Amino acid sequence: MSAHGANGTGPRLRRGTAFGEESSLIGRRQQLAEAKRMLWHSRLVTLTGVGGVGKTKLAAGVADEVRRAFPDGVWLVELGALEDEGLLPETVATALGLRDQSARHPLDLLCDHLSDARSLIVLDNCEHILESCAALTDRLLRAAPRLCVLATSRQPLGVYGESVLPVPALAVPEPRRALRPTAATHYAAVRLFERRAAEASPEFTLGPENLETVVQLCRRLDGIPLAIELAAAQLRALTPEEILWRLDEHLELSEGGTTADLPRHGTLRASIDWSFGLCSPAEQRVWARTSVFAGSCGLEAVEAVCSSDGIPEERILDLVAGLVDKSVLVREEQGSEVRYRLLETIRQYGAERLAEAGETRVLRYRHRDWYQQLVNRAEADWLSPRQETWLARLQSEHANLRTTLDFCLSEPGQAQAGLEIAASLWFHWLCSGFLGEGRHWLGRALALAHQDTVARGKALWVDGWLSVLRGDTASALPQLEECRALALRLHDGPTLIHAKQFLGGRALYEGDFPRAIGLLEEAVEGHRAVGDRNGLMTALYQLTMACAMSGDPRAADFGKDCLDLCNEAHAPWSRSYALWALGLHLWRQGEPLRAAELLRDALKTRRVVGDGWGIALCLEALAWTAASAGEAERGARLLGAAEVEWRSTGISQSGFRHLAAGHRRTESRLRTDLGERKYAAAVRRGARMGRDGAADWALYAGTAPHAER
């Protein structure tokens, strides 16, 4: 199975936007050619160099040029915002479009997924988790003989067979060499300054009157691209001569000399110091304060976290705009939202300034408070028309959620807050395919927060639920039993209801339908009594499934109740699961065509939100309905497509006993109807379609009765 075939929707490397910055290369032709040559002879190439020298842009250029040599995908893994190196395998898997939904270790899932794939993985910013990156890279390269890795780091990974390409600064003219403007632009540093200067100040042109000043600036900055870009951005307010004079003055004051006395990393530091000095005091404080964000952030978050203490919230927009103009903050558009981020080198500088101001701890608490409030709002509003919006919002904030949880579980006395946040993110872990990561955070929090609290009870049933959904019902049992015992000690009815519900869910997934139905009926009544709509919806869905799979005709009534609740709330994602459960019931009742209508309706929503596990369920059940309707070729192709989706989640449907019988029955029928050769060929065709192709085909191709016959 190819990596591409497994999932056509993962975040492939896209020109410019994947790295979050414009990827046109200036003065890198030699390094580009050398890196490409190295990739032909070595499966691991590491681009090394000081911060700001352009390793990331060079990696983007290399990846873009060699993409045709890697038919199974070129994938970017951004590591700068990753603080918990234990989540490195999950981060790589997510970048490849895989979801850690099985109980298997994500590294094992990656190895299997890439085993015969001709792919390139770009690991960007490895230096802060170097040993973990080295270990993961070594394991992947051993497991996947056709895989190549391109890494960027301030030092080599140290893995056997690694080829290292040092990335130098851009070429600058030699001192005391007379040049004409056209000749000067043959030097990459001057050419970069000219381009960025024109972007900052459209009236700027490089001519005899400013040529020597620009050349001196590029020399002062040692040809370091980030330093040159920061300087060029100042042309919105200063002339080239003023920039050079201020830079020289800063260097003399801060270092007691010129850049000739500094190593290149010192030159970059001095130029960032100088850029910081050109900011207003309020801009400086916002620069430092935004360093607490991981990855990117929205304006609303910046206003909440970075205001106060002399900076009113209404001033934040103007200050952010000023930092964008100075090329400190990078502005990005994600759909209808504008987000901001600091390049990693600039973020690290801001963090140092924040520490010097004694504000790090205060800002980390503000950051935590903002994201806890965001999570609480999302959970309270979950069963609503805004489900897709909340899913997209939390996915874009995933790096910040990680940072928040890591802070809570590292800061003394804050484990309880971490427990509450991790548990309240249940719908994010579930819907966005982060089951394994959710268990990671819940496990850490439960190990630290031992007190008998309602929050601990919630964390236990969420952890148990995630375990069940990963097919690990054995691990779920002690968590759910502890939750039930805790609820009894606390005399807390809602926690007891959830414990019973997910013990019932566990029985369902183990194929013990009578026990499941009894517990889930109790849960439905309990949730109704206390007015818990989220709990009621999930319990009705599970009860519908249990009744459907056991042939209990009450599945129709429970399913209708679940669908009515979702329709009243206008909750599209939840509605898709109600439709799926009702479709399952209709299939069991011998109405495959009506069942297929509901399943296709469910698939449309799951495709929009990128719910890989839900898509696999829909393709699987549509294969069953096709087989029952006599559409054998269609059924076999859908089984092949479903199998690929199951693998992309790391789960086999055979691990779920409530689905295993339906799968076996369908597979046996299709083998008989088609014969072994035709069956195998149809499954292969389905497996090659990819997620988008399979969804399109399931929804729109040959959906009339017997279209495939």
VOGU-3710 file (C-alpha; in Angstrom, 3 decimals, decimal comma):
1> msahgangtg> 0,000/0,000/0,000  1,384/3,372/-0,961  1,338/6,321/1,358  -0,566/8,282/-1,237  -3,124/5,605/-1,718  -3,738/5,418/1,994  -4,862/8,947/2,320  -5,268/11,592/-0,311  -6,044/14,398/2,089  -3,001/14,724/4,351
11> prlrrgtafg> -1,112/18,040/4,602  1,317/17,649/1,730  4,083/20,137/1,211  2,625/23,061/-0,688  4,658/25,728/-2,340  5,229/28,570/0,124  2,195/28,113/2,322  3,228/24,778/3,835  6,223/26,403/5,474  4,256/29,522/6,231
21> eessligrrq> 6,601/31,823/4,354  7,308/32,676/0,753  9,652/30,018/-0,552  11,293/31,681/-3,570  15,016/31,069/-3,315  17,610/33,774/-3,874  21,252/32,831/-4,231  20,740/29,163/-3,414  21,239/27,543/-6,819  24,436/25,769/-5,759
31> qlaeakrmlw> 23,022/24,490/-2,455  19,789/23,472/-4,182  21,660/21,404/-6,735  23,921/19,870/-4,081  21,001/18,927/-1,833  19,215/17,284/-4,771  22,394/15,383/-5,642  22,748/14,237/-2,042  19,174/12,939/-2,006  19,990/10,698/-4,965
41> hsrlvtltgv> 22,832/9,078/-3,011  21,702/9,341/0,630  18,329/8,669/2,236  18,966/11,231/4,991  20,150/14,733/4,177  20,431/17,344/6,929  20,681/21,064/6,162  22,656/22,708/8,957  23,450/26,315/9,775  22,834/29,163/12,189
51> ggvgktklaa> 19,342/30,438/12,889  17,997/32,752/10,197  20,340/31,503/7,464  17,487/30,107/5,373  17,479/26,355/6,048  13,705/26,124/5,973  13,361/27,992/2,679  16,072/25,877/1,121  14,336/22,702/2,304  11,079/23,968/0,759
61> gvadevrraf> 12,853/24,601/-2,525  14,503/21,183/-2,550  11,220/19,437/-1,722  9,434/21,311/-4,490  12,064/20,368/-7,063  12,204/16,655/-6,232  8,496/16,001/-5,621  8,070/14,057/-8,885  10,671/11,573/-7,694  8,453/10,758/-4,694
71> pdgvwlvelg> 5,084/9,642/-6,081  3,744/8,640/-2,658  4,078/12,130/-1,234  6,326/14,878/0,062  5,365/15,773/3,617  6,331/18,649/5,912  6,621/18,130/9,669  7,059/21,434/11,510  8,735/20,822/14,855  9,547/24,307/16,134
81> aledegllpe> 6,427/24,466/18,324  6,737/20,914/19,684  7,682/20,987/23,368  6,805/17,438/24,470  9,198/15,300/22,435  7,225/12,235/23,472  4,631/13,406/20,940  7,084/13,412/18,025  5,710/10,206/16,427  2,129/11,526/16,722
91> tvatalglrd> 3,229/14,821/15,159  4,797/13,053/12,183  1,783/10,766/11,790  -0,588/13,740/11,807  1,493/15,522/9,161  1,174/12,429/6,958  -2,592/12,469/7,350  -2,605/9,474/9,693  -4,631/9,493/12,884  -3,460/7,799/16,064
101> qsarhpldll> -6,777/6,050/16,637  -5,498/2,567/17,384  -3,867/1,208/20,511  -0,683/0,623/18,535  2,315/2,872/19,084  2,250/5,639/16,454  5,827/4,832/15,455  4,748/1,297/14,563  1,860/2,743/12,570  4,263/5,028/10,699
111> cdhlsdarsl> 6,644/2,181/9,922  3,849/0,042/8,498  2,343/2,921/6,543  5,664/3,882/4,938  7,044/0,366/4,519  6,855/0,344/0,703  6,231/4,052/0,080  8,492/6,196/-2,098  8,061/9,323/0,010  10,061/12,272/1,301
121> ivldncehil> 9,544/13,577/4,837  10,863/17,047/5,664  11,632/17,428/9,388  11,958/21,164/10,025  13,675/22,600/13,147  15,057/19,467/14,792  17,690/21,032/17,048  15,669/21,284/20,288  14,645/17,598/20,172  17,699/16,300/18,343
131> escaaltdrl> 18,015/12,882/19,988  14,340/12,073/19,513  14,483/13,150/15,860  17,562/11,012/15,337  15,956/7,936/16,908  12,723/8,336/14,946  14,549/8,940/11,664  16,754/5,914/12,164  13,736/3,699/12,890  11,770/4,945/9,889
141> lraaprlcvl> 14,656/4,579/7,462  15,244/1,005/8,617  11,560/0,125/8,286  10,918/1,897/4,971  13,693/1,210/2,420  12,260/3,636/-0,182  11,765/6,533/2,239  14,001/9,619/2,274  14,246/12,276/4,989  15,329/15,896/4,574
151> atsrqplgvy> 16,008/17,559/7,936  16,853/21,102/8,997  18,793/21,609/12,209  21,520/23,743/13,711  23,575/20,551/14,043  23,562/17,114/12,391  21,278/14,365/13,648  24,162/11,919/13,949  22,336/9,026/12,254  24,320/6,424/10,312
161> gesvlpvpal> 24,380/7,245/6,603  23,496/10,918/7,114  24,745/13,439/4,549  25,204/16,940/5,933  24,958/20,109/3,841  26,026/23,284/5,675  23,912/26,246/4,542  26,113/29,340/4,256  25,098/32,973/4,419  24,311/34,745/1,145
171> avpeprralr> 27,145/36,135/-0,934  28,043/39,804/-0,336  30,374/42,079/-2,350  33,964/42,237/-1,187  35,023/45,413/0,651  36,380/48,325/-1,360  35,153/46,896/-4,651  33,478/49,474/-6,913  30,218/48,168/-8,369  27,421/49,330/-10,606
181> ptaathyaav> 23,838/48,553/-9,460  23,391/45,866/-12,108  26,620/44,162/-11,047  25,803/44,431/-7,339  22,569/42,487/-7,793  24,618/39,496/-8,900  25,305/39,126/-5,174  22,445/37,288/-3,498  22,447/39,377/-0,309  21,989/42,610/-2,290
191> rlferraaea> 19,338/41,022/-4,474  17,383/39,862/-1,420  17,585/43,323/0,172  16,390/44,922/-3,050  13,387/42,612/-3,309  12,325/42,975/0,330  12,925/46,726/0,240  10,600/47,087/-2,744  7,940/45,128/-0,841  8,317/47,373/2,206
201> speftlgpen> 8,511/50,623/0,229  7,281/50,364/-3,392  9,076/53,591/-4,378  12,466/52,117/-3,447  14,897/51,468/-6,301  18,521/50,434/-6,108  20,652/53,104/-7,769  23,998/54,890/-7,600  22,760/57,140/-4,799  22,072/54,281/-2,358
211> letvvqlcrr> 24,109/51,373/-3,729  27,094/51,708/-1,410  24,810/52,055/1,622  22,897/48,880/0,715  26,126/46,984/0,091  27,479/48,077/3,478  24,244/47,001/5,160  24,490/43,551/3,621  28,113/43,277/4,735  27,274/44,449/8,273
221> ldgiplaiel> 24,627/41,737/8,432  27,010/39,062/7,135  24,608/38,066/4,379  22,220/36,384/6,850  18,799/36,360/5,121  16,636/36,897/8,212  18,778/39,836/9,338  18,587/41,371/5,852  14,806/40,979/5,740  14,407/42,622/9,142
231> aaaqlraltp> 16,557/45,544/8,007  14,742/45,963/4,693  11,396/46,093/6,504  12,534/49,303/8,218  12,328/51,148/4,876  8,676/51,793/5,666  9,936/54,440/8,114  13,665/55,039/7,425  16,013/55,646/4,513  18,813/53,168/3,782
241> eeilwrldeh> 21,317/55,650/5,215  19,347/55,984/8,451  19,090/52,203/8,750  22,851/51,794/8,297  23,682/54,569/10,753  21,349/53,173/13,416  22,632/49,632/12,877  26,268/50,743/13,190  25,459/52,733/16,304  23,712/49,749/17,860
251> lelseggtta> 26,591/47,403/17,072  29,152/49,764/18,554  27,108/50,220/21,728  26,170/46,582/22,247  29,344/44,821/21,146  32,035/47,447/21,419  32,953/46,962/17,774  31,588/45,931/14,369  30,282/42,710/12,923  33,815/41,796/11,968
261> dlprhgtlra> 34,302/40,927/15,638  31,215/38,703/15,746  30,522/35,149/14,646  27,539/34,885/12,312  25,107/33,865/15,064  26,256/36,978/16,939  25,527/39,127/13,895  22,001/37,757/13,723  21,518/38,358/17,428  22,765/41,916/17,059
271> sidwsfglcs> 20,463/42,584/14,109  17,440/41,216/16,005  18,485/43,342/19,010  18,585/46,328/16,701  15,172/45,538/15,192  13,807/45,189/18,703  15,224/48,598/19,557  13,431/50,170/16,591  10,078/48,991/17,947  8,086/51,187/20,300
281> paeqrvwart> 8,076/50,068/23,959  4,531/48,740/23,521  5,528/46,823/20,375  8,494/45,361/22,225  6,226/44,074/24,987  3,790/42,527/22,494  6,711/40,908/20,616  7,938/39,352/23,861  4,476/38,345/25,002  3,481/36,660/21,732
291> svfagscgle> 6,426/34,309/22,237  4,240/32,278/24,618  2,143/31,111/21,662  3,104/27,909/19,874  2,755/27,907/16,114  0,245/30,597/15,176  -2,514/32,478/16,982  -5,522/34,614/16,178  -6,017/38,275/17,033  -8,610/37,440/19,700
301> aveavcssdg> -6,040/35,310/21,547  -3,352/38,005/21,282  -5,776/40,596/22,648  -6,661/38,404/25,606  -3,172/37,185/26,479  -0,934/40,135/25,608  -2,984/43,104/26,828  -3,115/44,646/30,341  -0,210/46,056/32,375  -0,093/49,276/30,387
311> ipeerildlv> -1,320/47,869/27,057  -5,112/48,157/26,696  -6,837/45,537/24,575  -8,014/48,102/22,027  -4,379/48,948/21,158  -3,373/45,373/20,322  -4,537/45,465/16,688  -2,399/48,530/15,895  0,600/47,042/17,691  0,235/43,742/15,859
321> aglvdksvlv> -0,024/45,619/12,551  3,185/47,478/13,414  5,010/44,205/14,102  3,744/42,774/10,803  5,059/45,876/9,005  8,451/45,338/10,643  8,497/41,654/9,534  8,506/40,502/13,158  5,092/38,850/13,010  4,140/36,838/9,935
331> reeqgsevry> 0,523/37,274/8,818  -1,206/34,165/7,439  -4,721/33,575/6,168  -6,358/30,262/7,103  -9,749/30,143/5,473  -11,675/33,138/6,747  -9,342/33,721/9,714  -6,145/35,767/9,863  -3,489/34,270/12,120  -0,067/35,496/13,217
341> rlletirqyg> 3,154/33,752/14,097  6,758/34,476/14,939  9,539/32,796/12,997  11,256/30,406/15,394  14,454/32,446/15,788  12,447/35,588/16,509  10,145/33,700/18,888  13,132/32,438/20,878  14,453/35,998/21,109  11,050/37,207/22,312
351> aerlaeaget> 10,987/34,478/24,965  14,379/35,668/26,255  13,087/39,240/26,463  9,967/38,047/28,271  12,133/36,238/30,818  14,314/39,335/31,296  11,149/41,340/32,022  10,108/38,750/34,612  6,826/38,126/32,802  7,205/34,539/31,588
361> rvlryrhrdw> 5,233/32,890/34,371  2,463/35,499/34,284  2,093/35,181/30,506  2,078/31,379/30,620  -0,796/31,580/33,113  -2,661/34,045/30,881  -2,078/31,746/27,920  -3,375/28,792/29,940  -6,435/30,714/31,140  -7,352/31,825/27,628
371> yqqlvnraea> -7,164/28,323/26,182  -9,013/26,786/29,113  -11,816/29,282/28,541  -11,766/28,489/24,810  -12,042/24,749/25,480  -14,878/25,276/27,972  -16,782/27,428/25,468  -16,314/24,841/22,746  -17,514/21,983/24,938  -20,576/23,902/26,126
381> dwlsprqetw> -21,454/24,781/22,531  -20,571/21,403/21,035  -24,049/20,086/20,154  -24,860/23,061/17,934  -24,639/24,279/14,326  -21,052/25,329/15,056  -19,556/21,832/15,339  -17,512/22,135/12,144  -16,357/25,621/13,154  -15,215/24,413/16,559
391> larlqsehan> -13,400/21,436/15,061  -11,502/23,682/12,645  -10,779/26,207/15,412  -9,300/23,644/17,793  -7,336/21,953/15,020  -5,710/25,304/14,197  -4,966/25,764/17,919  -3,618/22,247/18,446  -0,031/23,404/19,084  -1,247/25,945/21,647
401> lrttldfcls> -3,411/23,318/23,350  -0,341/21,115/23,654  1,638/23,994/25,158  -1,181/24,706/27,612  -1,382/21,093/28,750  2,383/20,763/29,042  2,503/23,896/31,203  -0,262/22,638/33,500  1,402/19,264/33,928  4,857/20,762/34,509
411> epgqaqagle> 3,974/23,720/36,735  3,584/22,765/40,418  -0,007/22,873/41,597  -1,590/23,053/38,140  -2,208/19,372/37,397  -5,903/19,708/38,245  -6,335/22,386/35,578  -4,534/20,129/33,087  -6,864/17,280/34,013  -9,925/19,459/33,416
421> iaaslwfhwl> -8,677/20,738/30,053  -7,634/17,301/28,772  -11,012/15,812/29,734  -13,039/18,697/28,283  -11,265/18,208/24,939  -12,939/14,792/24,502  -14,682/15,846/21,290  -11,419/17,225/19,849  -9,517/14,017/20,583  -12,381/11,995/19,115
431> csgflgegrh> -13,438/13,994/16,057  -9,996/15,147/14,919  -8,425/11,715/15,247  -6,182/12,354/18,248  -7,284/9,390/20,353  -3,725/8,363/21,232  -2,635/11,877/22,074  -5,732/12,402/24,179  -4,795/9,317/26,199  -1,234/10,630/26,499
441> wlgralalah> -2,375/13,852/28,181  -5,074/12,177/30,270  -2,567/9,589/31,475  -0,118/12,274/32,574  -2,851/14,273/34,290  -4,412/11,297/36,093  -0,985/10,284/37,378  -0,518/13,738/38,941  -4,030/14,689/40,134  -5,028/11,952/42,579
451> qdtvargkal> -7,750/13,741/44,521  -11,302/12,376/44,442  -12,989/15,026/42,308  -15,688/15,156/39,668  -12,975/16,282/37,223  -11,015/13,081/37,890  -14,165/11,061/37,298  -14,690/12,807/33,967  -11,076/12,217/32,954  -11,457/8,512/33,771
461> wvdgwlsvlr> -14,545/8,003/31,606  -13,058/10,030/28,753  -9,860/7,977/28,953  -11,903/4,773/29,023  -13,969/5,911/26,036  -10,874/6,744/23,990  -9,425/3,319/24,843  -12,589/1,595/23,623  -12,551/3,555/20,376  -8,946/2,467/19,813
471> gdtasalpql> -10,029/-1,138/20,147  -8,290/-1,496/23,525  -11,242/-2,594/25,627  -8,948/-4,276/28,170  -7,329/-0,954/29,146  -10,727/0,713/29,309  -12,164/-1,573/31,975  -10,078/-0,479/35,016  -10,551/3,199/34,112  -14,319/2,852/33,860
481> eecralalrl> -14,588/0,720/36,989  -12,555/3,293/38,928  -14,825/6,020/37,541  -17,902/4,136/38,797  -16,377/3,594/42,245  -15,353/7,254/42,452  -18,863/8,380/41,501  -20,322/6,250/44,288  -17,852/7,691/46,826  -18,703/11,236/45,724
491> hdgptlihak> -22,444/10,504/45,410  -22,218/12,179/41,983  -25,050/11,093/39,699  -23,780/12,470/36,342  -20,392/10,784/36,749  -22,102/7,490/37,586  -24,288/7,835/34,481  -21,203/8,307/32,284  -19,466/5,337/33,899  -22,457/3,120/33,088
501> qflggralye> -22,705/4,526/29,570  -19,148/3,752/28,618  -19,154/0,390/30,351  -22,109/-0,221/28,046  -20,115/1,137/25,117  -17,291/-1,234/26,009  -19,725/-4,164/26,056  -21,005/-3,058/22,630  -17,520/-3,036/21,116  -16,872/-6,476/22,594
511> gdfpraigll> -20,047/-7,808/20,992  -21,905/-8,339/24,288  -25,110/-6,725/23,050  -27,513/-7,679/25,893  -25,214/-6,188/28,538  -24,604/-3,133/26,354  -28,322/-2,502/25,857  -29,076/-2,720/29,578  -26,352/-0,275/30,608  -27,027/2,136/27,745
521> eeaveghrav> -30,765/2,255/28,483  -29,896/3,307/32,042  -27,523/5,952/30,680  -30,137/7,364/28,276  -32,643/7,773/31,108  -30,010/9,297/33,366  -28,844/11,846/30,794  -32,462/12,804/30,064  -33,135/13,323/33,750  -30,224/15,742/34,246
531> gdrnglmtal> -30,566/17,475/30,844  -27,132/16,447/29,486  -27,630/16,730/25,712  -24,072/15,720/24,791  -24,326/12,606/26,934  -27,836/11,821/25,674  -26,779/12,037/22,026  -23,799/9,716/22,410  -25,757/7,240/24,550  -28,638/7,117/22,037
541> yqltmacams> -26,153/6,559/19,211  -24,500/3,688/21,063  -27,866/2,209/22,060  -29,073/2,349/18,444  -25,954/0,487/17,340  -26,329/-2,160/20,044  -29,976/-2,765/19,160  -29,281/-2,774/15,421  -26,463/-5,315/15,686  -28,536/-7,587/17,941
551> gdpraadfgk> -31,640/-7,391/15,740  -33,660/-5,486/18,359  -36,343/-3,520/16,438  -36,217/-0,713/19,007  -33,129/0,497/17,121  -35,492/2,447/14,841  -37,025/4,388/17,738  -33,722/5,031/19,501  -32,120/6,068/16,228  -34,985/8,432/15,447
561> dcldlcneah> -34,672/9,992/18,920  -30,956/10,487/18,328  -31,503/11,983/14,874  -34,263/14,281/16,139  -31,975/15,566/18,911  -29,201/16,290/16,393  -31,596/17,947/13,939  -33,068/20,152/16,675  -29,539/21,229/17,610  -28,549/21,591/13,925
571> apwsrsyalw> -25,383/19,628/14,825  -23,981/18,213/11,544  -21,212/15,962/12,854  -23,408/14,353/15,510  -26,209/13,973/12,951  -23,871/11,985/10,689  -23,402/9,385/13,421  -27,143/9,133/14,040  -27,626/8,559/10,301  -24,920/5,895/10,293
581> alglhlwrqg> -26,521/3,999/13,170  -29,956/4,149/11,514  -28,410/2,999/8,239  -26,907/0,035/10,073  -30,355/-0,820/11,443  -32,003/-0,633/7,992  -29,318/-2,876/6,529  -29,925/-5,458/9,251  -33,659/-5,225/8,499  -33,086/-6,130/4,839
591> eplraaellr> -33,435/-2,630/3,360  -29,984/-2,009/1,837  -31,037/0,723/-0,596  -32,692/2,871/2,086  -29,703/2,193/4,344  -27,290/3,344/1,630  -29,141/6,672/1,306  -28,597/7,420/4,989  -24,974/6,264/4,889  -24,166/8,505/1,923
601> dalktrrvvg> -25,757/11,444/3,735  -23,512/10,689/6,741  -20,432/10,376/4,526  -20,918/13,882/3,107  -20,495/15,462/6,553  -17,653/13,226/7,675  -15,747/14,061/4,529  -16,100/17,806/5,149  -14,669/17,568/8,675  -11,928/15,095/7,685
611> dgwgialcle> -13,189/12,421/10,089  -11,073/9,477/8,885  -12,543/7,006/11,337  -16,086/8,072/10,429  -15,296/7,845/6,695  -13,998/4,301/7,218  -17,242/3,373/8,996  -19,327/4,775/6,131  -17,328/3,058/3,377  -17,457/-0,219/5,306
621> alawtaasag> -21,235/-0,089/5,808  -21,806/1,021/2,191  -19,895/-2,079/1,099  -22,296/-4,181/3,173  -25,367/-2,538/1,631  -23,969/-2,922/-1,893  -23,330/-6,624/-1,346  -26,831/-7,104/0,043  -28,302/-5,250/-2,956  -26,509/-7,544/-5,386
631> eaergarllg> -23,939/-4,924/-6,430  -20,939/-7,198/-5,956  -18,342/-5,215/-7,907  -19,314/-2,038/-6,088  -19,254/-3,759/-2,724  -15,754/-5,160/-3,283  -14,374/-1,794/-4,373  -15,887/-0,137/-1,311  -14,363/-2,815/0,936  -10,961/-2,074/-0,598
641> aaevewrstg> -11,408/1,673/-0,028  -12,597/1,062/3,535  -9,615/-1,159/4,299  -7,236/1,637/3,295  -9,080/4,087/5,552  -8,982/1,631/8,448  -5,235/1,298/7,980  -4,785/5,074/7,924  -6,315/5,163/11,413  -4,175/2,247/12,566
651> isqsgfrhla> -7,313/0,248/13,354  -8,598/-2,964/11,820  -12,364/-3,317/11,760  -11,807/-6,936/12,740  -10,719/-5,621/16,147  -14,265/-4,391/16,794  -16,405/-7,401/17,521  -19,643/-5,541/16,827  -18,466/-4,960/13,224  -16,499/-8,143/12,628
661> aghrrtesrl> -19,497/-10,364/11,837  -20,892/-7,952/9,238  -17,500/-7,632/7,591  -16,940/-11,390/7,433  -20,420/-12,002/6,050  -19,990/-9,353/3,358  -16,522/-10,502/2,352  -17,663/-14,121/2,065  -20,666/-13,160/-0,047  -18,613/-11,020/-2,410
671> rtdlgerkya> -15,973/-13,723/-2,898  -18,736/-16,151/-3,811  -20,548/-13,734/-6,145  -17,440/-12,508/-7,986  -14,967/-15,336/-7,682  -11,539/-14,909/-6,149  -9,836/-13,189/-9,110  -12,553/-10,634/-9,771  -12,985/-9,987/-6,063  -9,258/-9,343/-5,533
681> aavrrgarmg> -9,099/-7,058/-8,589  -12,085/-5,001/-7,413  -10,612/-4,634/-3,905  -7,340/-3,404/-5,427  -9,184/-0,836/-7,539  -10,969/0,442/-4,463  -7,729/0,634/-2,477  -6,098/2,792/-5,171  -8,775/5,508/-5,114  -7,499/7,471/-2,090
691> rdgaadwaly> -9,811/9,130/0,413  -11,236/11,843/-1,824  -11,583/9,510/-4,786  -13,275/6,842/-2,691  -15,673/9,346/-1,125  -16,559/10,807/-4,537  -17,103/7,357/-5,978  -19,190/6,194/-3,028  -21,359/9,313/-3,172  -21,806/9,945/-6,869
701> agtaphaer> -20,631/7,065/-9,086  -23,141/4,409/-10,046  -25,438/4,852/-7,062  -28,523/3,623/-8,886  -29,555/0,056/-8,069  -27,381/-2,547/-9,800  -25,243/0,160/-11,457  -22,119/-1,939/-11,015  -23,527/-5,143/-12,421
//
